[in-house]
Amino acid sequence: MLNHAIIEPADISSSITKNWTEQAIECYKLNGNCEECSIKKAHYSFDCQMPKVVEILMLMNGEPEID
C-alpha cells in the first residue's frame, strides 16, 4: 500500500496527511478493511483514499495514539 501512496500523492490533499484524524484512526484500526468502514457503509459517491492517507501518516508520524 505504501508504494501506491508514494506513487500517486497528487490525488490526496496534503492537509489530511499532516495529523491523525478520527477517520484515519478508524481506517488504521480496521487495517484498511473498507468493507467495515463507516465511509463505505454510508455509500458516499467518492472513492475513499483513506488507506493511502494512513500509509502516509504512518510514514510521516508513526502510529496514532489510541485510547
C-alpha positions in Angstrom: 0.0 0.0 0.0 2.8 2.4 0.8 4.3 2.3 -2.7 0.9 3.2 -4.1 0.6 6.2 -1.8 4.0 7.5 -2.8 3.4 7.0 -6.5 0.1 8.8 -6.5 0.3 11.7 -4.0 -1.3 14.2 -6.3 -4.8 12.8 -5.7 -4.5 13.2 -1.9 -4.8 16.6 -0.2 -1.7 17.4 1.8 -3.9 18.8 4.6 -5.3 15.3 5.5 -1.8 13.8 5.7 -0.5 16.0 8.4 -2.3 14.7 11.5 -4.2 11.7 12.6 -7.9 12.4 12.3 -10.8 10.3 13.7 -11.5 8.8 10.3 -7.8 8.0 9.7 -7.6 6.3 13.1 -10.8 4.3 12.3 -9.1 3.1 9.0 -5.9 2.3 10.9 -7.9 0.2 13.5 -9.7 -1.6 10.6 -6.3 -2.3 8.9 -7.7 -0.7 5.8 -10.7 -3.0 5.6 -13.1 -0.8 3.6 -16.0 -3.2 4.0 -16.1 -2.4 7.7 -15.6 1.4 7.3 -18.2 4.0 8.2 -17.5 5.7 4.9 -18.2 2.6 2.9 -21.3 1.9 4.9 -22.6 5.4 4.2 -22.5 4.8 0.5 -20.7 8.1 -0.4 -20.2 8.8 -4.1 -16.4 9.0 -4.0 -13.6 6.6 -3.8 -12.1 6.6 -0.3 -8.4 7.5 -0.2 -8.0 6.9 3.5 -5.9 3.7 3.2 -3.3 5.8 1.2 -3.6 8.6 3.8 -3.0 6.1 6.7 0.2 4.8 4.9 1.5 8.4 4.5 0.6 9.2 8.2 2.4 6.1 9.4 5.5 7.1 7.3 5.5 10.7 8.5 4.1 10.5 12.0 4.3 6.9 13.2 1.3 5.0 14.7 -1.5 7.0 16.2 -2.1 7.4 19.9 -5.2 5.2 20.6 -7.0 5.4 23.9 
